[in-house]
Structure formats: C-alpha cells, structure tokens
C-alpha cells in the first residue's frame, strides 16, 4: 500500500464521534482536548485509548501584500507581473494559515469494545465546558493520520468565521494591519523594558516614530520613574 493509499484508507476509517462545539479562535491559541479510540485486531475484547491536546496557534494572515513576496527575485518583468497579479486578483488572495501541534499525554489499553469505551468517555465529559474537546475513532497503526483528518476538517469548519472576523476588524487593510503590528511590537517592547531598562531609549524612539507616544506616555514615564 502506498502512503497515499494508506492516507485514503485511514480517512475512510476515521470517525469524529464528538466534534468540538467551538471553532478555532481567530485571535488566539486554541487547545482541543482529544480522546482517540482504536480497535485492536489481535485483541477483540480490548481497544487502545490515546489522549492529549491539539494546540492550534493563532491563525497567520495571508494577505495580497504577503503574497507579493513570492514574486521576489524574478527581475523587472517579474515585478511587473506581480503588480498586475495583485491589482487583478488581490481580493481573492486573502486567506489564513493554521499551525497545529500534537501533545500526546498518554496511551493505554482498555478492556472494552470501542463502542463501550466511547460511551464511557461520553458519560464523564462535560461538553458544555468552555474548553474544546473531541472524541475520535480511528485505526491503531495510523492514528496520527486520523488526527490530521480531524485537523483538516476543523480548519475548514473554522475558516470562514475566522476570515470574516478578521475582515470586519480591518486586518486585511494594509494601513489597519500595520497599526495592529505596531501596537503589538510596542506592547512586547514595554514588557521587555520593564525588565531591561537599557531598552527605554529604543521604546521612546519607537513610540515617537509610530505616533503612539501620547497613547503610551503614562506607562512609559512610569517605567522611567522606576529606573530612577
């Protein structure tokens, strides 16, 4: 069986028994607790339970401007083509990139059928909790691929809502996005300057350069006062 055939076979055999009620967060990290139940062909009266967390990082924005970076190094004609491409198809080049990490916390054999174990997990989980949780059933030998199937479906389910939220807040507008990036940069620099006072001159310079000094002056002078 080729890797692609194995993937297709795993996709067919993977079931999302209980999907999370919440989509992926648009503006922060999402941690999804999972329980993956697998048949054991050699032990009909047992099954394997794997449990852990799937960590979805804050979605990265793919904008028309970031897409332009893919046209670097193609000479003047390439730049002209990139400019035309952005002008003609800019509105269609908005998207998100999701990144996941699997934190497997444990695995054990259970003396029960998959159906019995799934019922047992269902009965003790609080699906009204604010923390996303899911139950999956998939092949034991290719369980990681079962998680990948779930990740793809979760991303697809969340995509349009995430995109709409970002669009409503102006994240795809170049000027608005730059403003958010600058505020984020200043906030990080503020935290670092609270520990390393040698960064205060750089912080002051950035605040003036970005036109944010009035907004942050109280916090800035508080840091300066602490230095004295």
VOBA-1610 file (N, C-alpha, C; in pm, whole numbers, padded with zeros to 5 digits, always signed):
BEGIN
Unk+00085-00120+00000Unk+00000+00000+00000Unk+00088+00125+00000Unk+00063+00217-00092Unk+00140+00340-00100Unk+00099+00434+00015Unk+00186+00533+00048Unk+00148+00628+00154Unk+00016+00698+00126Unk-00009+00731-00003Unk-00134+00800-00037Unk-00254+00708-00016Unk-00238+00579-00055Unk-00346+00483-00035Unk-00373+00461+00114Unk-00265+00462+00193Unk-00280+00446+00337Unk-00355+00564+00397Unk-00324+00683+00346Unk-00393+00803+00393Unk-00542+00795+00362Unk-00575+00757+00239Unk-00716+00747+00199Unk-00790+00643+00283Unk-00722+00530+00309Unk-00782+00424+00390Unk-00809+00472+00532Unk-00713+00547+00588Unk-00730+00598+00724Unk-00843+00700+00731Unk-00851+00785+00630Unk-00959+00885+00625Unk-01095+00817+00626Unk-01107+00708+00548Unk-01234+00635+00542Unk-01270+00573+00677Unk-01168+00528+00750Unk-01194+00456+00875Unk-01201+00548+00997Unk-01167+00675+00979Unk-01168+00768+01092Unk-01306+00831+01109Unk-01354+00829+01231Unk-01484+00890+01264Unk-01465+00997+01371Unk-01525+01110+01349Unk-01529+01213+01453Unk-01658+01192+01530Unk-01647+01122+01640Unk-01766+01083+01717Unk-01830+01205+01782Unk-01747+01291+01837Unk-01798+01409+01906Unk-01709+01528+01871Unk-01750+01612+01777Unk-01667+01728+01742Unk-01678+01838+01847Unk-01578+01925+01856Unk-01588+02039+01949Unk-01701+02131+01907Unk-01764+02192+02004Unk-01870+02287+01970Unk-01812+02420+01923Unk-01693+02451+01972Unk-01633+02580+01941Unk-01542+02568+01818Unk-01543+02670+01732Unk-01446+02673+01622Unk-01309+02716+01674Unk-01211+02717+01588Unk-01079+02766+01626Unk-01085+02916+01651Unk-01012+02961+01751Unk-01009+03103+01783Unk-00943+03183+01672Unk-00999+03300+01644Unk-00943+03387+01541Unk-00822+03463+01592Unk-00827+03505+01719Unk-00726+03598+01768Unk-00636+03539+01877Unk-00640+03409+01896Unk-00555+03349+01997Unk-00534+03201+01973Unk-00468+03139+02066Unk-00439+02996+02057Unk-00559+02915+02105Unk-00582+02800+02041Unk-00690+02710+02080Unk-00630+02576+02120Unk-00672+02523+02235Unk-00627+02391+02279Unk-00748+02298+02280Unk-00740+02193+02201Unk-00850+02097+02190Unk-00808+01966+02257Unk-00877+01929+02362Unk-00851+01801+02427Unk-00912+01689+02343Unk-00835+01585+02314Unk-00888+01477+02231Unk-00874+01342+02298Unk-00968+01252+02262Unk-00965+01112+02303Unk-00981+01030+02176Unk-00879+00952+02143Unk-00878+00875+02019Unk-00884+00726+02054Unk-00992+00661+02012Unk-01015+00520+02041Unk-00986+00437+01916Unk-00910+00327+01935Unk-00871+00243+01821Unk-00901+00096+01849Unk-00951+00025+01746Unk-00967-00121+01753Unk-00831-00187+01762Unk-00826-00305+01825Unk-00707-00389+01824Unk-00745-00524+01765Unk-00703-00546+01640Unk-00744-00667+01568Unk-00703-00793+01643Unk-00584-00791+01703Unk-00532-00910+01771Unk-00599-00934+01906Unk-00668-00831+01959Unk-00737-00843+02089Unk-00880-00790+02074Unk-00972-00874+02029Unk-01110-00829+02003Unk-01182-00771+02124Unk-01140-00813+02244Unk-01209-00767+02366Unk-01144-00643+02425Unk-01047-00584+02353Unk-00978-00466+02404Unk-00969-00359+02295Unk-00934-00241+02340Unk-00908-00132+02246Unk-00803-00040+02307Unk-00751+00050+02227Unk-00649+00142+02277Unk-00706+00283+02285Unk-00674+00350+02394Unk-00714+00489+02412Unk-00590+00576+02411Unk-00589+00674+02325Unk-00486+00778+02326Unk-00553+00910+02360Unk-00487+00990+02441Unk-00547+01118+02479Unk-00438+01224+02487Unk-00478+01345+02457Unk-00381+01454+02458Unk-00448+01584+02418Unk-00366+01675+02368Unk-00415+01806+02327Unk-00363+01841+02188Unk-00451+01891+02106Unk-00412+01951+01978Unk-00410+02101+02000Unk-00294+02162+01977Unk-00278+02306+02002Unk-00275+02378+01869Unk-00375+02461+01846Unk-00383+02541+01723Unk-00333+02681+01753Unk-00225+02719+01688Unk-00170+02852+01707Unk-00265+02956+01646Unk-00248+03080+01686Unk-00325+03189+01628Unk-00308+03188+01476Unk-00418+03188+01398Unk-00405+03181+01253Unk-00319+03294+01197Unk-00232+03259+01103Unk-00148+03358+01038Unk-00218+03411+00914Unk-00222+03542+00901Unk-00292+03606+00789Unk-00208+03599+00663Unk-00269+03552+00557Unk-00207+03556+00424Unk-00281+03664+00346Unk-00214+03774+00320Unk-00277+03888+00253Unk-00220+03905+00112Unk-00284+03989+00029Unk-00227+04016-00103Unk-00084+04066-00095Unk-00054+04147+00007Unk+00081+04203+00019Unk+00183+04095+00052Unk+00147+04001+00143Unk+00241+03894+00175Unk+00256+03800+00056Unk+00151+03784-00022Unk+00161+03701-00142Unk+00262+03760-00240Unk+00277+03892-00239Unk+00370+03958-00330Unk+00514+03913-00306Unk+00545+03873-00184Unk+00681+03829-00153Unk+00721+03708-00235Unk+00624+03636-00288Unk+00654+03517-00367Unk+00702+03553-00508Unk+00698+03682-00541Unk+00743+03724-00674Unk+00878+03793-00669Unk+00949+03783-00558Unk+01080+03845-00548Unk+01184+03761-00624Unk+01283+03829-00682Unk+01391+03759-00749Unk+01362+03718-00892Unk+01259+03776-00953Unk+01223+03742-01090Unk+01251+03856-01187Unk+01329+03954-01141Unk+01364+04065-01229Unk+01251+04165-01245Unk+01274+04263-01331Unk+01177+04371-01352Unk+01046+04319-01408Unk+01054+04226-01504Unk+00932+04172-01563Unk+00851+04095-01459Unk+00924+04025-01371Unk+00855+03951-01266Unk+00783+04045-01172Unk+00847+04160-01140Unk+00783+04258-01052Unk+00658+04316-01118Unk+00669+04344-01248Unk+00553+04397-01320Unk+00437+04296-01318Unk+00473+04170-01337Unk+00370+04066-01334Unk+00307+04059-01195Unk+00392+04068-01091Unk+00340+04065-00955Unk+00247+04181-00927Unk+00284+04302-00973Unk+00198+04419-00954Unk+00063+04399-01022Unk+00067+04347-01144Unk-00057+04321-01218Unk-00140+04215-01148Unk-00073+04110-01099Unk-00141+04000-01032Unk-00213+04050-00907Unk-00143+04135-00829Unk-00202+04190-00707Unk-00322+04279-00740Unk-00307+04363-00842Unk-00415+04454-00879Unk-00537+04379-00931Unk-00513+04272-01006Unk-00623+04198-01069Unk-00691+04101-00974Unk-00613+04038-00886Unk-00668+03930-00805Unk-00650+03951-00655Unk-00618+04073-00614Unk-00588+04100-00473Unk-00697+04055-00378Unk-00823+04083-00413Unk-00934+04049-00324Unk-00950+03899-00304Unk-00902+03818-00402Unk-00914+03674-00391Unk-00796+03610-00318Unk-00696+03691-00288Unk-00574+03637-00228Unk-00570+03655-00077Unk-00685+03654-00014Unk-00691+03664+00131Unk-00712+03525+00188Unk-00637+03495+00290Unk-00652+03363+00348Unk-00585+03351+00483Unk-00589+03230+00538Unk-00532+03204+00669Unk-00449+03077+00664Unk-00347+03076+00745Unk-00265+02956+00757Unk-00271+02909+00902Unk-00313+02782+00922Unk-00324+02727+01055Unk-00202+02640+01085Unk-00161+02640+01211Unk-00049+02557+01254Unk-00089+02482+01381Unk-00070+02350+01378Unk-00110+02266+01490Unk+00009+02192+01550Unk+00000+02166+01679Unk+00096+02083+01750Unk+00020+01975+01825Unk+00068+01851+01818Unk+00005+01741+01890Unk+00082+01712+02017Unk+00016+01725+02130Unk+00076+01693+02259Unk+00009+01568+02312Unk+00067+01451+02282Unk+00013+01323+02328Unk+00047+01307+02475Unk-00055+01302+02560Unk-00032+01295+02705Unk-00031+01152+02757Unk-00089+01058+02682Unk-00088+00921+02731Unk-00157+00825+02636Unk-00130+00696+02659Unk-00190+00589+02579Unk-00201+00465+02667Unk-00314+00398+02660Unk-00330+00277+02741Unk-00431+00182+02677Unk-00418+00053+02714Unk-00514-00047+02669Unk-00633-00048+02763Unk-00750-00067+02705Unk-00874-00073+02786Unk-00944-00205+02756Unk-00989-00271+02861Unk-01064-00396+02842Unk-01211-00361+02814Unk-01236-00323+02692Unk-01371-00284+02650Unk-01371-00274+02498Unk-01489-00279+02441Unk-01501-00256+02297Unk-01493-00107+02271Unk-01459-00066+02148Unk-01456+00078+02119Unk-01587+00146+02153Unk-01698+00081+02122Unk-01829+00140+02149Unk-01849+00162+02299Unk-01811+00063+02380Unk-01826+00075+02525Unk-01738+00186+02581Unk-01614+00194+02530Unk-01522+00296+02581Unk-01569+00435+02541Unk-01618+00450+02420Unk-01668+00580+02375Unk-01786+00624+02461Unk-01877+00530+02493Unk-01990+00563+02580Unk-01942+00606+02719Unk-01838+00539+02767Unk-01783+00570+02899Unk-01723+00711+02901Unk-01647+00743+02796Unk-01586+00877+02787Unk-01695+00983+02775Unk-01794+00954+02692Unk-01905+01047+02672Unk-01975+01081+02802Unk-01994+00981+02886Unk-02071+01000+03009Unk-01999+01085+03112Unk-01865+01088+03105Unk-01793+01162+03209Unk-01739+01297+03164Unk-01751+01327+03036Unk-01701+01455+02987Unk-01808+01562+02994Unk-01764+01682+03024Unk-01854+01797+03027Unk-01838+01873+02896Unk-01926+01845+02801Unk-01915+01908+02670Unk-01968+02051+02669Unk-02020+02095+02784Unk-02061+02235+02794Unk-01946+02322+02844Unk-01832+02259+02872Unk-01715+02333+02918Unk-01669+02430+02810Unk-01603+02537+02855Unk-01551+02635+02758Unk-01430+02580+02684Unk-01370+02474+02736Unk-01255+02416+02670Unk-01300+02316+02563Unk-01256+02332+02438Unk-01296+02239+02332Unk-01247+02097+02360Unk-01332+01999+02330Unk-01297+01858+02349Unk-01359+01777+02237Unk-01292+01670+02196Unk-01344+01587+02088Unk-01314+01440+02115Unk-01399+01352+02061Unk-01376+01207+02066Unk-01365+01157+01923Unk-01259+01080+01897Unk-01233+01028+01763Unk-01220+00876+01769Unk-01247+00811+01657Unk-01224+00667+01643Unk-01147+00647+01514Unk-01035+00574+01523Unk-00953+00554+01404Unk-00859+00437+01417Unk-00794+00398+01307Unk-00703+00283+01308Unk-00587+00302+01404Unk-00548+00193+01470Unk-00441+00199+01568Unk-00305+00228+01504Unk-00279+00164+01390Unk-00146+00174+01328Unk-00121+00307+01260Unk-00226+00380+01229Unk-00208+00510+01161Unk-00288+00619+01233Unk-00282+00618+01366Unk-00363+00709+01445Unk-00329+00855+01421Unk-00198+00882+01388Unk-00160+01021+01362Unk-00235+01077+01241Unk-00259+00991+01142Unk-00332+01035+01023Unk-00478+01066+01057Unk-00531+00993+01155Unk-00668+01023+01200Unk-00675+01163+01259Unk-00571+01199+01336Unk-00566+01334+01392Unk-00555+01438+01281Unk-00477+01406+01178Unk-00463+01500+01066Unk-00596+01522+00995Unk-00673+01415+00979Unk-00805+01431+00917Unk-00891+01526+00999Unk-00888+01507+01130Unk-00966+01594+01218Unk-00919+01739+01206Unk-00788+01760+01202Unk-00732+01894+01192Unk-00780+01964+01065Unk-00777+01891+00953Unk-00821+01950+00826Unk-00969+01989+00833Unk-01051+01900+00889Unk-01194+01930+00899Unk-01220+02047+00994Unk-01145+02053+01102Unk-01160+02162+01199Unk-01121+02295+01137Unk-01013+02295+01060Unk-00968+02418+00993Unk-01072+02465+00893Unk-01126+02370+00815Unk-01227+02405+00715Unk-01353+02460+00781Unk-01389+02401+00894Unk-01509+02445+00967Unk-01491+02587+01022Unk-01370+02620+01063Unk-01343+02749+01128Unk-01308+02860+01030Unk-01265+02823+00910Unk-01204+02918+00818Unk-01290+03040+00789Unk-01414+03020+00746Unk-01496+03132+00702Unk-01527+03228+00818Unk-01552+03172+00937Unk-01578+03258+01052Unk-01455+03339+01091Unk-01338+03274+01092Unk-01214+03345+01123Unk-01188+03455+01022Unk-01208+03422+00896Unk-01183+03519+00788Unk-01276+03639+00801Unk-01402+03613+00832Unk-01500+03721+00846Unk-01465+03813+00962Unk-01425+03754+01076Unk-01387+03836+01193Unk-01268+03926+01160Unk-01169+03870+01094Unk-01050+03949+01058Unk-01086+04060+00960Unk-01172+04028+00866Unk-01211+04126+00766Unk-01290+04240+00830Unk-01380+04206+00925Unk-01461+04307+00992Unk-01376+04403+01075Unk-01265+04354+01126Unk-01176+04437+01208Unk-01066+04504+01126Unk-01071+04486+00995Unk-00979+04558+00908Unk-00841+04498+00897Unk-00824+04371+00934Unk-00691+04313+00931Unk-00638+04293+00789Unk-00725+04296+00690Unk-00678+04281+00552Unk-00653+04416+00486Unk-00683+04524+00559Unk-00648+04657+00510Unk-00503+04685+00549Unk-00416+04718+00453Unk-00273+04735+00484Unk-00246+04834+00597Unk-00314+04949+00597Unk-00289+05050+00700Unk-00333+05002+00838Unk-00450+04940+00843Unk-00500+04889+00971Unk-00410+04780+01025Unk-00366+04690+00936Unk-00281+04580+00979Unk-00148+04631+01034Unk-00092+04733+00968Unk+00034+04791+01016Unk+00014+04850+01156Unk-00102+04913+01177Unk-00132+04970+01308Unk-00135+04863+01417Unk-00200+04750+01389Unk-00204+04640+01485Unk-00064+04585+01511Unk+00016+04573+01406Unk+00151+04520+01421Unk+00237+04611+01507Unk+00219+04742+01490Unk+00298+04837+01569Unk+00257+04834+01716Unk+00129+04827+01742Unk+00083+04818+01880Unk+00137+04690+01945Unk+00132+04580+01871Unk+00184+04454+01922Unk+00333+04465+01952Unk+00407+04530+01864Unk+00551+04549+01884Unk+00579+04633+02008Unk+00501+04741+02026Unk+00519+04828+02143Unk+00488+04754+02273Unk+00381+04675+02273Unk+00344+04600+02394Unk+00455+04503+02434Unk+00513+04436+02336Unk+00622+04343+02367Unk+00744+04418+02419Unk+00772+04534+02358Unk+00887+04613+02400Unk+00866+04670+02540Unk+00741+04706+02572Unk+00708+04754+02706Unk+00741+04649+02812Unk+00703+04525+02786Unk+00730+04417+02881Unk+00879+04395+02898Unk+00952+04398+02787Unk+01097+04376+02794Unk+01166+04492+02868Unk+01118+04615+02842Unk+01178+04732+02906Unk+01152+04733+03057Unk+01045+04667+03100Unk+01018+04657+03242Unk+01122+04575+03315Unk+01193+04491+03241Unk+01298+04408+03298Unk+01437+04461+03264Unk+01451+04503+03136Unk+01579+04553+03087Unk+01566+04703+03057Unk+01611+04788+03150Unk+01592+04933+03137Unk+01675+04994+03023Unk+01772+04921+02974Unk+01851+04972+02862Unk+01768+04986+02735Unk+01648+04926+02735Unk+01560+04933+02618Unk+01470+05057+02619Unk+01473+05135+02726Unk+01385+05253+02736Unk+01410+05354+02624Unk+01534+05387+02588Unk+01555+05480+02476Unk+01495+05429+02346Unk+01510+05298+02319Unk+01452+05240+02198Unk+01300+05247+02203Unk+01243+05221+02320Unk+01097+05228+02337Unk+01047+05369+02310Unk+01115+05469+02367Unk+01075+05608+02344Unk+01083+05645+02197Unk+01190+05600+02132Unk+01208+05630+01989Unk+01095+05567+01907Unk+01062+05442+01937Unk+00956+05373+01862Unk+00820+05440+01883Unk+00793+05482+02006Unk+00665+05547+02036Unk+00648+05676+01955Unk+00756+05752+01943Unk+00750+05876+01864Unk+00741+05846+01715Unk+00817+05748+01671Unk+00818+05711+01529Unk+00681+05663+01483Unk+00612+05586+01569Unk+00483+05530+01533Unk+00366+05622+01568Unk+00395+05737+01627Unk+00288+05830+01665Unk+00203+05777+01778Unk+00262+05698+01868Unk+00189+05636+01978Unk+00230+05689+02115Unk+00315+05793+02115Unk+00369+05839+02243Unk+00259+05887+02338Unk+00164+05963+02286Unk+00056+06015+02371Unk-00026+05902+02431Unk-00049+05799+02353Unk-00128+05685+02399Unk-00057+05607+02510Unk+00076+05603+02505Unk+00154+05521+02598Unk+00236+05603+02698Unk+00219+05736+02698Unk+00310+05818+02777Unk+00303+05788+02927Unk+00186+05762+02982Unk+00176+05732+03125Unk+00254+05607+03161Unk+00239+05503+03082Unk+00311+05378+03109Unk+00461+05396+03087Unk+00496+05477+02985Unk+00637+05499+02956Unk+00705+05575+03071Unk+00641+05683+03117Unk+00701+05761+03225Unk+00701+05683+03356Unk+00607+05592+03371Unk+00608+05505+03489Unk+00732+05419+03490Unk+00769+05366+03373Unk+00891+05286+03361Unk+01015+05371+03386Unk+01013+05494+03332Unk+01127+05585+03352Unk+01142+05617+03500Unk+01029+05641+03569Unk+01033+05673+03711Unk+01088+05560+03794Unk+01054+05437+03755Unk+01104+05321+03826Unk+01255+05308+03812Unk+01306+05356+03698Unk+01450+05348+03674Unk+01524+05437+03774Unk+01463+05550+03808Unk+01527+05642+03900Unk+01515+05591+04044
//
